[in-house]
Amino acid sequence: MNMYGDLVMDAVPDKVHFFNSFFYDKLRTRGYEGVQRWTKNVRGVVCLLWAGFGLWWALGVVCVATPPNG
């Protein structure tokens, strides 16, 4: 899954930001402080994140109306 996200980011680097599969677990267990460094260089209009729930996985898609750096 992480490899797929990297491929998507390589294809359209200015439009998509991909958070790897560890992002959600850190966010859930440590809160924003646990992922603050991961979010400072977000450079996309669409953010993708994987969330694992035991055997089940979900893909979260967040669309940002205005890019944070532009």
mmJSON file of the N, C-alpha and C atoms, coordinates in Angstrom:
{"data_MODEL":{"atom_site":{
"group_PDB":["ATOM","ATOM","ATOM","ATOM","ATOM","ATOM","ATOM","ATOM","ATOM","ATOM","ATOM","ATOM","ATOM","ATOM","ATOM","ATOM","ATOM","ATOM","ATOM","ATOM","ATOM","ATOM","ATOM","ATOM","ATOM","ATOM","ATOM","ATOM","ATOM","ATOM","ATOM","ATOM","ATOM","ATOM","ATOM","ATOM","ATOM","ATOM","ATOM","ATOM","ATOM","ATOM","ATOM","ATOM","ATOM","ATOM","ATOM","ATOM","ATOM","ATOM","ATOM","ATOM","ATOM","ATOM","ATOM","ATOM","ATOM","ATOM","ATOM","ATOM","ATOM","ATOM","ATOM","ATOM","ATOM","ATOM","ATOM","ATOM","ATOM","ATOM","ATOM","ATOM","ATOM","ATOM","ATOM","ATOM","ATOM","ATOM","ATOM","ATOM","ATOM","ATOM","ATOM","ATOM","ATOM","ATOM","ATOM","ATOM","ATOM","ATOM","ATOM","ATOM","ATOM","ATOM","ATOM","ATOM","ATOM","ATOM","ATOM","ATOM","ATOM","ATOM","ATOM","ATOM","ATOM","ATOM","ATOM","ATOM","ATOM","ATOM","ATOM","ATOM","ATOM","ATOM","ATOM","ATOM","ATOM","ATOM","ATOM","ATOM","ATOM","ATOM","ATOM","ATOM","ATOM","ATOM","ATOM","ATOM","ATOM","ATOM","ATOM","ATOM","ATOM","ATOM","ATOM","ATOM","ATOM","ATOM","ATOM","ATOM","ATOM","ATOM","ATOM","ATOM","ATOM","ATOM","ATOM","ATOM","ATOM","ATOM","ATOM","ATOM","ATOM","ATOM","ATOM","ATOM","ATOM","ATOM","ATOM","ATOM","ATOM","ATOM","ATOM","ATOM","ATOM","ATOM","ATOM","ATOM","ATOM","ATOM","ATOM","ATOM","ATOM","ATOM","ATOM","ATOM","ATOM","ATOM","ATOM","ATOM","ATOM","ATOM","ATOM","ATOM","ATOM","ATOM","ATOM","ATOM","ATOM","ATOM","ATOM","ATOM","ATOM","ATOM","ATOM","ATOM","ATOM","ATOM","ATOM","ATOM","ATOM","ATOM","ATOM","ATOM","ATOM","ATOM","ATOM","ATOM","ATOM","ATOM"],
"id":[1,2,3,4,5,6,7,8,9,10,11,12,13,14,15,16,17,18,19,20,21,22,23,24,25,26,27,28,29,30,31,32,33,34,35,36,37,38,39,40,41,42,43,44,45,46,47,48,49,50,51,52,53,54,55,56,57,58,59,60,61,62,63,64,65,66,67,68,69,70,71,72,73,74,75,76,77,78,79,80,81,82,83,84,85,86,87,88,89,90,91,92,93,94,95,96,97,98,99,100,101,102,103,104,105,106,107,108,109,110,111,112,113,114,115,116,117,118,119,120,121,122,123,124,125,126,127,128,129,130,131,132,133,134,135,136,137,138,139,140,141,142,143,144,145,146,147,148,149,150,151,152,153,154,155,156,157,158,159,160,161,162,163,164,165,166,167,168,169,170,171,172,173,174,175,176,177,178,179,180,181,182,183,184,185,186,187,188,189,190,191,192,193,194,195,196,197,198,199,200,201,202,203,204,205,206,207,208,209,210],
"type_symbol":["N","C","C","N","C","C","N","C","C","N","C","C","N","C","C","N","C","C","N","C","C","N","C","C","N","C","C","N","C","C","N","C","C","N","C","C","N","C","C","N","C","C","N","C","C","N","C","C","N","C","C","N","C","C","N","C","C","N","C","C","N","C","C","N","C","C","N","C","C","N","C","C","N","C","C","N","C","C","N","C","C","N","C","C","N","C","C","N","C","C","N","C","C","N","C","C","N","C","C","N","C","C","N","C","C","N","C","C","N","C","C","N","C","C","N","C","C","N","C","C","N","C","C","N","C","C","N","C","C","N","C","C","N","C","C","N","C","C","N","C","C","N","C","C","N","C","C","N","C","C","N","C","C","N","C","C","N","C","C","N","C","C","N","C","C","N","C","C","N","C","C","N","C","C","N","C","C","N","C","C","N","C","C","N","C","C","N","C","C","N","C","C","N","C","C","N","C","C","N","C","C","N","C","C","N","C","C","N","C","C"],
"label_atom_id":["N","CA","C","N","CA","C","N","CA","C","N","CA","C","N","CA","C","N","CA","C","N","CA","C","N","CA","C","N","CA","C","N","CA","C","N","CA","C","N","CA","C","N","CA","C","N","CA","C","N","CA","C","N","CA","C","N","CA","C","N","CA","C","N","CA","C","N","CA","C","N","CA","C","N","CA","C","N","CA","C","N","CA","C","N","CA","C","N","CA","C","N","CA","C","N","CA","C","N","CA","C","N","CA","C","N","CA","C","N","CA","C","N","CA","C","N","CA","C","N","CA","C","N","CA","C","N","CA","C","N","CA","C","N","CA","C","N","CA","C","N","CA","C","N","CA","C","N","CA","C","N","CA","C","N","CA","C","N","CA","C","N","CA","C","N","CA","C","N","CA","C","N","CA","C","N","CA","C","N","CA","C","N","CA","C","N","CA","C","N","CA","C","N","CA","C","N","CA","C","N","CA","C","N","CA","C","N","CA","C","N","CA","C","N","CA","C","N","CA","C","N","CA","C","N","CA","C","N","CA","C","N","CA","C","N","CA","C","N","CA","C","N","CA","C"],
"label_alt_id":[null,null,null,null,null,null,null,null,null,null,null,null,null,null,null,null,null,null,null,null,null,null,null,null,null,null,null,null,null,null,null,null,null,null,null,null,null,null,null,null,null,null,null,null,null,null,null,null,null,null,null,null,null,null,null,null,null,null,null,null,null,null,null,null,null,null,null,null,null,null,null,null,null,null,null,null,null,null,null,null,null,null,null,null,null,null,null,null,null,null,null,null,null,null,null,null,null,null,null,null,null,null,null,null,null,null,null,null,null,null,null,null,null,null,null,null,null,null,null,null,null,null,null,null,null,null,null,null,null,null,null,null,null,null,null,null,null,null,null,null,null,null,null,null,null,null,null,null,null,null,null,null,null,null,null,null,null,null,null,null,null,null,null,null,null,null,null,null,null,null,null,null,null,null,null,null,null,null,null,null,null,null,null,null,null,null,null,null,null,null,null,null,null,null,null,null,null,null,null,null,null,null,null,null,null,null,null,null,null,null],
"label_comp_id":["MET","MET","MET","ASN","ASN","ASN","MET","MET","MET","TYR","TYR","TYR","GLY","GLY","GLY","ASP","ASP","ASP","LEU","LEU","LEU","VAL","VAL","VAL","MET","MET","MET","ASP","ASP","ASP","ALA","ALA","ALA","VAL","VAL","VAL","PRO","PRO","PRO","ASP","ASP","ASP","LYS","LYS","LYS","VAL","VAL","VAL","HIS","HIS","HIS","PHE","PHE","PHE","PHE","PHE","PHE","ASN","ASN","ASN","SER","SER","SER","PHE","PHE","PHE","PHE","PHE","PHE","TYR","TYR","TYR","ASP","ASP","ASP","LYS","LYS","LYS","LEU","LEU","LEU","ARG","ARG","ARG","THR","THR","THR","ARG","ARG","ARG","GLY","GLY","GLY","TYR","TYR","TYR","GLU","GLU","GLU","GLY","GLY","GLY","VAL","VAL","VAL","GLN","GLN","GLN","ARG","ARG","ARG","TRP","TRP","TRP","THR","THR","THR","LYS","LYS","LYS","ASN","ASN","ASN","VAL","VAL","VAL","ARG","ARG","ARG","GLY","GLY","GLY","VAL","VAL","VAL","VAL","VAL","VAL","CYS","CYS","CYS","LEU","LEU","LEU","LEU","LEU","LEU","TRP","TRP","TRP","ALA","ALA","ALA","GLY","GLY","GLY","PHE","PHE","PHE","GLY","GLY","GLY","LEU","LEU","LEU","TRP","TRP","TRP","TRP","TRP","TRP","ALA","ALA","ALA","LEU","LEU","LEU","GLY","GLY","GLY","VAL","VAL","VAL","VAL","VAL","VAL","CYS","CYS","CYS","VAL","VAL","VAL","ALA","ALA","ALA","THR","THR","THR","PRO","PRO","PRO","PRO","PRO","PRO","ASN","ASN","ASN","GLY","GLY","GLY"],
"label_asym_id":["A","A","A","A","A","A","A","A","A","A","A","A","A","A","A","A","A","A","A","A","A","A","A","A","A","A","A","A","A","A","A","A","A","A","A","A","A","A","A","A","A","A","A","A","A","A","A","A","A","A","A","A","A","A","A","A","A","A","A","A","A","A","A","A","A","A","A","A","A","A","A","A","A","A","A","A","A","A","A","A","A","A","A","A","A","A","A","A","A","A","A","A","A","A","A","A","A","A","A","A","A","A","A","A","A","A","A","A","A","A","A","A","A","A","A","A","A","A","A","A","A","A","A","A","A","A","A","A","A","A","A","A","A","A","A","A","A","A","A","A","A","A","A","A","A","A","A","A","A","A","A","A","A","A","A","A","A","A","A","A","A","A","A","A","A","A","A","A","A","A","A","A","A","A","A","A","A","A","A","A","A","A","A","A","A","A","A","A","A","A","A","A","A","A","A","A","A","A","A","A","A","A","A","A","A","A","A","A","A","A"],
"label_entity_id":["1","1","1","1","1","1","1","1","1","1","1","1","1","1","1","1","1","1","1","1","1","1","1","1","1","1","1","1","1","1","1","1","1","1","1","1","1","1","1","1","1","1","1","1","1","1","1","1","1","1","1","1","1","1","1","1","1","1","1","1","1","1","1","1","1","1","1","1","1","1","1","1","1","1","1","1","1","1","1","1","1","1","1","1","1","1","1","1","1","1","1","1","1","1","1","1","1","1","1","1","1","1","1","1","1","1","1","1","1","1","1","1","1","1","1","1","1","1","1","1","1","1","1","1","1","1","1","1","1","1","1","1","1","1","1","1","1","1","1","1","1","1","1","1","1","1","1","1","1","1","1","1","1","1","1","1","1","1","1","1","1","1","1","1","1","1","1","1","1","1","1","1","1","1","1","1","1","1","1","1","1","1","1","1","1","1","1","1","1","1","1","1","1","1","1","1","1","1","1","1","1","1","1","1","1","1","1","1","1","1"],
"label_seq_id":[1,1,1,2,2,2,3,3,3,4,4,4,5,5,5,6,6,6,7,7,7,8,8,8,9,9,9,10,10,10,11,11,11,12,12,12,13,13,13,14,14,14,15,15,15,16,16,16,17,17,17,18,18,18,19,19,19,20,20,20,21,21,21,22,22,22,23,23,23,24,24,24,25,25,25,26,26,26,27,27,27,28,28,28,29,29,29,30,30,30,31,31,31,32,32,32,33,33,33,34,34,34,35,35,35,36,36,36,37,37,37,38,38,38,39,39,39,40,40,40,41,41,41,42,42,42,43,43,43,44,44,44,45,45,45,46,46,46,47,47,47,48,48,48,49,49,49,50,50,50,51,51,51,52,52,52,53,53,53,54,54,54,55,55,55,56,56,56,57,57,57,58,58,58,59,59,59,60,60,60,61,61,61,62,62,62,63,63,63,64,64,64,65,65,65,66,66,66,67,67,67,68,68,68,69,69,69,70,70,70],
"pdbx_PDB_ins_code":[null,null,null,null,null,null,null,null,null,null,null,null,null,null,null,null,null,null,null,null,null,null,null,null,null,null,null,null,null,null,null,null,null,null,null,null,null,null,null,null,null,null,null,null,null,null,null,null,null,null,null,null,null,null,null,null,null,null,null,null,null,null,null,null,null,null,null,null,null,null,null,null,null,null,null,null,null,null,null,null,null,null,null,null,null,null,null,null,null,null,null,null,null,null,null,null,null,null,null,null,null,null,null,null,null,null,null,null,null,null,null,null,null,null,null,null,null,null,null,null,null,null,null,null,null,null,null,null,null,null,null,null,null,null,null,null,null,null,null,null,null,null,null,null,null,null,null,null,null,null,null,null,null,null,null,null,null,null,null,null,null,null,null,null,null,null,null,null,null,null,null,null,null,null,null,null,null,null,null,null,null,null,null,null,null,null,null,null,null,null,null,null,null,null,null,null,null,null,null,null,null,null,null,null,null,null,null,null,null,null],
"Cartn_x":[0.809,0.0,0.855,1.892,2.762,3.461,3.82,4.474,3.525,2.27,1.276,1.127,1.085,0.981,2.172,3.351,4.547,4.479,3.952,3.797,2.817,1.731,0.749,1.382,2.136,2.771,3.815,4.522,5.5,4.83,3.634,2.927,2.354,1.836,1.233,1.662,2.927,3.461,2.849,2.351,1.792,0.316,-0.303,-1.74,-2.123,-1.26,-1.61,-0.524,-0.949,-0.012,-0.501,0.395,0.043,0.676,-0.148,0.357,0.44,1.577,1.748,0.871,0.904,-0.009,0.26,1.364,1.654,1.047,0.637,0.136,-1.089,-2.102,-3.339,-3.096,-2.265,-1.993,-1.317,-0.356,0.293,-0.709,-1.555,-2.558,-3.526,-3.943,-4.892,-4.289,-3.033,-2.426,-1.758,-1.196,-0.451,-1.066,-2.106,-2.744,-1.928,-2.288,-1.639,-0.14,0.284,1.713,2.51,1.903,2.58,2.807,2.016,2.127,2.411,2.666,2.865,3.986,5.098,6.207,5.817,4.923,4.524,3.644,2.979,2.017,2.576,3.781,4.278,4.645,4.935,5.308,4.238,2.996,1.91,1.79,1.822,1.819,0.853,-0.335,-1.275,-2.664,-3.483,-4.876,-5.697,-5.199,-5.853,-4.879,-5.331,-4.51,-5.122,-4.284,-4.705,-4.067,-4.839,-4.255,-4.91,-4.059,-4.534,-4.769,-5.836,-6.119,-6.395,-5.654,-5.823,-6.618,-7.586,-8.413,-8.37,-7.277,-7.127,-6.954,-7.915,-7.851,-8.433,-9.103,-9.772,-8.933,-8.942,-8.234,-9.205,-8.964,-9.778,-8.849,-9.264,-8.512,-9.297,-8.682,-9.31,-8.839,-9.764,-9.442,-9.929,-9.006,-9.339,-9.032,-10.039,-9.849,-9.779,-8.734,-8.53,-8.908,-9.806,-10.282,-9.15,-8.33,-7.192,-5.933,-4.928,-3.694,-3.09,-2.576,-2.062,-0.884,-0.109,1.052,0.78,-0.442,-0.696,-2.007],
"Cartn_y":[-1.19,0.0,1.257,1.237,2.411,2.627,1.546,1.642,2.236,1.837,2.387,3.905,4.316,5.739,6.525,5.953,6.615,6.757,5.742,5.81,6.909,7.035,8.083,9.453,9.628,10.918,11.245,10.251,10.491,10.915,10.389,10.702,12.119,12.561,13.904,14.564,14.944,15.41,16.707,17.576,18.847,18.759,17.619,17.504,16.524,15.561,14.511,14.384,14.244,13.912,12.619,11.682,10.366,10.178,9.869,9.513,7.997,7.467,6.012,5.352,4.044,3.286,3.464,4.059,4.286,5.596,6.473,7.784,7.696,6.928,6.857,6.287,5.255,4.65,5.657,6.422,7.464,8.54,8.945,9.961,9.473,8.23,7.664,7.516,7.082,6.804,8.015,8.922,10.049,11.409,11.437,12.708,13.502,14.77,15.61,15.752,15.779,15.894,14.749,13.573,12.417,12.487,13.3,13.387,14.803,15.709,17.112,17.283,16.591,16.682,16.15,15.155,14.542,15.468,16.426,17.265,18.624,18.968,20.318,20.529,19.481,19.633,19.123,19.105,18.647,19.623,19.094,19.948,19.447,19.156,18.639,19.193,18.986,19.374,18.202,16.987,15.771,15.03,14.676,13.892,12.496,11.487,10.095,9.512,8.745,8.065,6.716,5.749,4.401,4.287,3.6,3.336,1.846,1.203,-0.226,-0.502,-1.402,-1.818,-3.337,-3.872,-5.32,-5.867,-6.675,-7.244,-6.312,-5.257,-4.349,-3.099,-2.596,-1.374,-0.409,0.848,1.887,2.937,3.527,4.615,5.894,6.839,8.136,9.12,9.904,10.91,12.256,13.205,14.547,15.513,16.232,17.225,18.61,19.333,20.662,21.665,22.596,23.555,24.458,24.93,25.779,25.107,24.889,24.268,25.066,24.388,25.084,26.01,25.734,26.573,27.514,27.678,28.511,29.151],
"Cartn_z":[0.0,0.0,0.0,0.8,0.847,-0.493,-1.142,-2.441,-3.49,-3.441,-4.356,-4.136,-2.885,-2.586,-3.098,-2.974,-3.505,-5.03,-5.701,-7.152,-7.555,-6.812,-7.099,-6.9,-5.814,-5.557,-6.621,-7.113,-8.177,-9.478,-9.729,-10.972,-10.968,-9.838,-9.742,-8.423,-8.303,-7.015,-6.49,-7.36,-6.884,-6.536,-6.809,-6.592,-5.498,-5.195,-4.238,-3.188,-1.927,-0.856,-0.225,-0.052,0.48,1.851,2.845,4.171,4.239,4.683,4.689,5.746,5.797,6.642,8.136,8.516,9.941,10.447,9.54,9.913,10.82,10.409,11.178,12.572,12.667,13.975,14.906,14.387,15.195,15.603,14.665,14.965,16.035,15.938,16.897,18.28,18.364,19.665,20.309,19.501,20.064,19.78,18.97,18.639,17.636,17.514,16.52,16.761,18.021,18.316,17.717,17.602,17.04,15.541,14.851,13.387,12.901,13.805,13.43,12.412,12.605,11.642,10.276,10.241,8.971,8.15,8.806,8.097,7.681,8.104,7.815,6.349,5.604,4.191,3.23,3.681,2.805,1.646,0.435,-0.733,-1.796,-1.398,-2.382,-2.194,-3.183,-3.114,-2.599,-2.835,-2.362,-1.456,-0.254,0.677,0.804,0.676,0.81,2.058,2.836,3.987,4.197,4.495,4.789,6.275,6.655,8.059,8.198,9.103,9.319,10.579,10.47,11.6,11.691,12.202,12.245,10.841,10.39,9.046,7.987,8.403,7.472,7.254,6.029,5.679,5.025,5.238,4.599,4.013,2.926,2.309,2.534,3.236,3.453,2.401,1.885,0.87,1.398,1.484,1.945,0.805,0.356,-0.709,-0.075,-0.369,0.167,-0.925,-0.587,-1.586,-2.076,-1.168,-1.519,-1.024,-1.87,-1.413,-0.259,0.788,1.962,1.672,0.638,0.338,-0.827,-1.221,-2.37,-2.3],
"occupancy":[1.0,1.0,1.0,1.0,1.0,1.0,1.0,1.0,1.0,1.0,1.0,1.0,1.0,1.0,1.0,1.0,1.0,1.0,1.0,1.0,1.0,1.0,1.0,1.0,1.0,1.0,1.0,1.0,1.0,1.0,1.0,1.0,1.0,1.0,1.0,1.0,1.0,1.0,1.0,1.0,1.0,1.0,1.0,1.0,1.0,1.0,1.0,1.0,1.0,1.0,1.0,1.0,1.0,1.0,1.0,1.0,1.0,1.0,1.0,1.0,1.0,1.0,1.0,1.0,1.0,1.0,1.0,1.0,1.0,1.0,1.0,1.0,1.0,1.0,1.0,1.0,1.0,1.0,1.0,1.0,1.0,1.0,1.0,1.0,1.0,1.0,1.0,1.0,1.0,1.0,1.0,1.0,1.0,1.0,1.0,1.0,1.0,1.0,1.0,1.0,1.0,1.0,1.0,1.0,1.0,1.0,1.0,1.0,1.0,1.0,1.0,1.0,1.0,1.0,1.0,1.0,1.0,1.0,1.0,1.0,1.0,1.0,1.0,1.0,1.0,1.0,1.0,1.0,1.0,1.0,1.0,1.0,1.0,1.0,1.0,1.0,1.0,1.0,1.0,1.0,1.0,1.0,1.0,1.0,1.0,1.0,1.0,1.0,1.0,1.0,1.0,1.0,1.0,1.0,1.0,1.0,1.0,1.0,1.0,1.0,1.0,1.0,1.0,1.0,1.0,1.0,1.0,1.0,1.0,1.0,1.0,1.0,1.0,1.0,1.0,1.0,1.0,1.0,1.0,1.0,1.0,1.0,1.0,1.0,1.0,1.0,1.0,1.0,1.0,1.0,1.0,1.0,1.0,1.0,1.0,1.0,1.0,1.0,1.0,1.0,1.0,1.0,1.0,1.0,1.0,1.0,1.0,1.0,1.0,1.0],
"B_iso_or_equiv":[0.0,0.0,0.0,0.0,0.0,0.0,0.0,0.0,0.0,0.0,0.0,0.0,0.0,0.0,0.0,0.0,0.0,0.0,0.0,0.0,0.0,0.0,0.0,0.0,0.0,0.0,0.0,0.0,0.0,0.0,0.0,0.0,0.0,0.0,0.0,0.0,0.0,0.0,0.0,0.0,0.0,0.0,0.0,0.0,0.0,0.0,0.0,0.0,0.0,0.0,0.0,0.0,0.0,0.0,0.0,0.0,0.0,0.0,0.0,0.0,0.0,0.0,0.0,0.0,0.0,0.0,0.0,0.0,0.0,0.0,0.0,0.0,0.0,0.0,0.0,0.0,0.0,0.0,0.0,0.0,0.0,0.0,0.0,0.0,0.0,0.0,0.0,0.0,0.0,0.0,0.0,0.0,0.0,0.0,0.0,0.0,0.0,0.0,0.0,0.0,0.0,0.0,0.0,0.0,0.0,0.0,0.0,0.0,0.0,0.0,0.0,0.0,0.0,0.0,0.0,0.0,0.0,0.0,0.0,0.0,0.0,0.0,0.0,0.0,0.0,0.0,0.0,0.0,0.0,0.0,0.0,0.0,0.0,0.0,0.0,0.0,0.0,0.0,0.0,0.0,0.0,0.0,0.0,0.0,0.0,0.0,0.0,0.0,0.0,0.0,0.0,0.0,0.0,0.0,0.0,0.0,0.0,0.0,0.0,0.0,0.0,0.0,0.0,0.0,0.0,0.0,0.0,0.0,0.0,0.0,0.0,0.0,0.0,0.0,0.0,0.0,0.0,0.0,0.0,0.0,0.0,0.0,0.0,0.0,0.0,0.0,0.0,0.0,0.0,0.0,0.0,0.0,0.0,0.0,0.0,0.0,0.0,0.0,0.0,0.0,0.0,0.0,0.0,0.0,0.0,0.0,0.0,0.0,0.0,0.0],
"pdbx_formal_charge":[null,null,null,null,null,null,null,null,null,null,null,null,null,null,null,null,null,null,null,null,null,null,null,null,null,null,null,null,null,null,null,null,null,null,null,null,null,null,null,null,null,null,null,null,null,null,null,null,null,null,null,null,null,null,null,null,null,null,null,null,null,null,null,null,null,null,null,null,null,null,null,null,null,null,null,null,null,null,null,null,null,null,null,null,null,null,null,null,null,null,null,null,null,null,null,null,null,null,null,null,null,null,null,null,null,null,null,null,null,null,null,null,null,null,null,null,null,null,null,null,null,null,null,null,null,null,null,null,null,null,null,null,null,null,null,null,null,null,null,null,null,null,null,null,null,null,null,null,null,null,null,null,null,null,null,null,null,null,null,null,null,null,null,null,null,null,null,null,null,null,null,null,null,null,null,null,null,null,null,null,null,null,null,null,null,null,null,null,null,null,null,null,null,null,null,null,null,null,null,null,null,null,null,null,null,null,null,null,null,null],
"auth_seq_id":[1,1,1,2,2,2,3,3,3,4,4,4,5,5,5,6,6,6,7,7,7,8,8,8,9,9,9,10,10,10,11,11,11,12,12,12,13,13,13,14,14,14,15,15,15,16,16,16,17,17,17,18,18,18,19,19,19,20,20,20,21,21,21,22,22,22,23,23,23,24,24,24,25,25,25,26,26,26,27,27,27,28,28,28,29,29,29,30,30,30,31,31,31,32,32,32,33,33,33,34,34,34,35,35,35,36,36,36,37,37,37,38,38,38,39,39,39,40,40,40,41,41,41,42,42,42,43,43,43,44,44,44,45,45,45,46,46,46,47,47,47,48,48,48,49,49,49,50,50,50,51,51,51,52,52,52,53,53,53,54,54,54,55,55,55,56,56,56,57,57,57,58,58,58,59,59,59,60,60,60,61,61,61,62,62,62,63,63,63,64,64,64,65,65,65,66,66,66,67,67,67,68,68,68,69,69,69,70,70,70],
"auth_comp_id":["MET","MET","MET","ASN","ASN","ASN","MET","MET","MET","TYR","TYR","TYR","GLY","GLY","GLY","ASP","ASP","ASP","LEU","LEU","LEU","VAL","VAL","VAL","MET","MET","MET","ASP","ASP","ASP","ALA","ALA","ALA","VAL","VAL","VAL","PRO","PRO","PRO","ASP","ASP","ASP","LYS","LYS","LYS","VAL","VAL","VAL","HIS","HIS","HIS","PHE","PHE","PHE","PHE","PHE","PHE","ASN","ASN","ASN","SER","SER","SER","PHE","PHE","PHE","PHE","PHE","PHE","TYR","TYR","TYR","ASP","ASP","ASP","LYS","LYS","LYS","LEU","LEU","LEU","ARG","ARG","ARG","THR","THR","THR","ARG","ARG","ARG","GLY","GLY","GLY","TYR","TYR","TYR","GLU","GLU","GLU","GLY","GLY","GLY","VAL","VAL","VAL","GLN","GLN","GLN","ARG","ARG","ARG","TRP","TRP","TRP","THR","THR","THR","LYS","LYS","LYS","ASN","ASN","ASN","VAL","VAL","VAL","ARG","ARG","ARG","GLY","GLY","GLY","VAL","VAL","VAL","VAL","VAL","VAL","CYS","CYS","CYS","LEU","LEU","LEU","LEU","LEU","LEU","TRP","TRP","TRP","ALA","ALA","ALA","GLY","GLY","GLY","PHE","PHE","PHE","GLY","GLY","GLY","LEU","LEU","LEU","TRP","TRP","TRP","TRP","TRP","TRP","ALA","ALA","ALA","LEU","LEU","LEU","GLY","GLY","GLY","VAL","VAL","VAL","VAL","VAL","VAL","CYS","CYS","CYS","VAL","VAL","VAL","ALA","ALA","ALA","THR","THR","THR","PRO","PRO","PRO","PRO","PRO","PRO","ASN","ASN","ASN","GLY","GLY","GLY"],
"auth_asym_id":["A","A","A","A","A","A","A","A","A","A","A","A","A","A","A","A","A","A","A","A","A","A","A","A","A","A","A","A","A","A","A","A","A","A","A","A","A","A","A","A","A","A","A","A","A","A","A","A","A","A","A","A","A","A","A","A","A","A","A","A","A","A","A","A","A","A","A","A","A","A","A","A","A","A","A","A","A","A","A","A","A","A","A","A","A","A","A","A","A","A","A","A","A","A","A","A","A","A","A","A","A","A","A","A","A","A","A","A","A","A","A","A","A","A","A","A","A","A","A","A","A","A","A","A","A","A","A","A","A","A","A","A","A","A","A","A","A","A","A","A","A","A","A","A","A","A","A","A","A","A","A","A","A","A","A","A","A","A","A","A","A","A","A","A","A","A","A","A","A","A","A","A","A","A","A","A","A","A","A","A","A","A","A","A","A","A","A","A","A","A","A","A","A","A","A","A","A","A","A","A","A","A","A","A","A","A","A","A","A","A"],
"auth_atom_id":["N","CA","C","N","CA","C","N","CA","C","N","CA","C","N","CA","C","N","CA","C","N","CA","C","N","CA","C","N","CA","C","N","CA","C","N","CA","C","N","CA","C","N","CA","C","N","CA","C","N","CA","C","N","CA","C","N","CA","C","N","CA","C","N","CA","C","N","CA","C","N","CA","C","N","CA","C","N","CA","C","N","CA","C","N","CA","C","N","CA","C","N","CA","C","N","CA","C","N","CA","C","N","CA","C","N","CA","C","N","CA","C","N","CA","C","N","CA","C","N","CA","C","N","CA","C","N","CA","C","N","CA","C","N","CA","C","N","CA","C","N","CA","C","N","CA","C","N","CA","C","N","CA","C","N","CA","C","N","CA","C","N","CA","C","N","CA","C","N","CA","C","N","CA","C","N","CA","C","N","CA","C","N","CA","C","N","CA","C","N","CA","C","N","CA","C","N","CA","C","N","CA","C","N","CA","C","N","CA","C","N","CA","C","N","CA","C","N","CA","C","N","CA","C","N","CA","C","N","CA","C","N","CA","C","N","CA","C","N","CA","C","N","CA","C"],
"pdbx_PDB_model_num":[1,1,1,1,1,1,1,1,1,1,1,1,1,1,1,1,1,1,1,1,1,1,1,1,1,1,1,1,1,1,1,1,1,1,1,1,1,1,1,1,1,1,1,1,1,1,1,1,1,1,1,1,1,1,1,1,1,1,1,1,1,1,1,1,1,1,1,1,1,1,1,1,1,1,1,1,1,1,1,1,1,1,1,1,1,1,1,1,1,1,1,1,1,1,1,1,1,1,1,1,1,1,1,1,1,1,1,1,1,1,1,1,1,1,1,1,1,1,1,1,1,1,1,1,1,1,1,1,1,1,1,1,1,1,1,1,1,1,1,1,1,1,1,1,1,1,1,1,1,1,1,1,1,1,1,1,1,1,1,1,1,1,1,1,1,1,1,1,1,1,1,1,1,1,1,1,1,1,1,1,1,1,1,1,1,1,1,1,1,1,1,1,1,1,1,1,1,1,1,1,1,1,1,1,1,1,1,1,1,1]
}}}
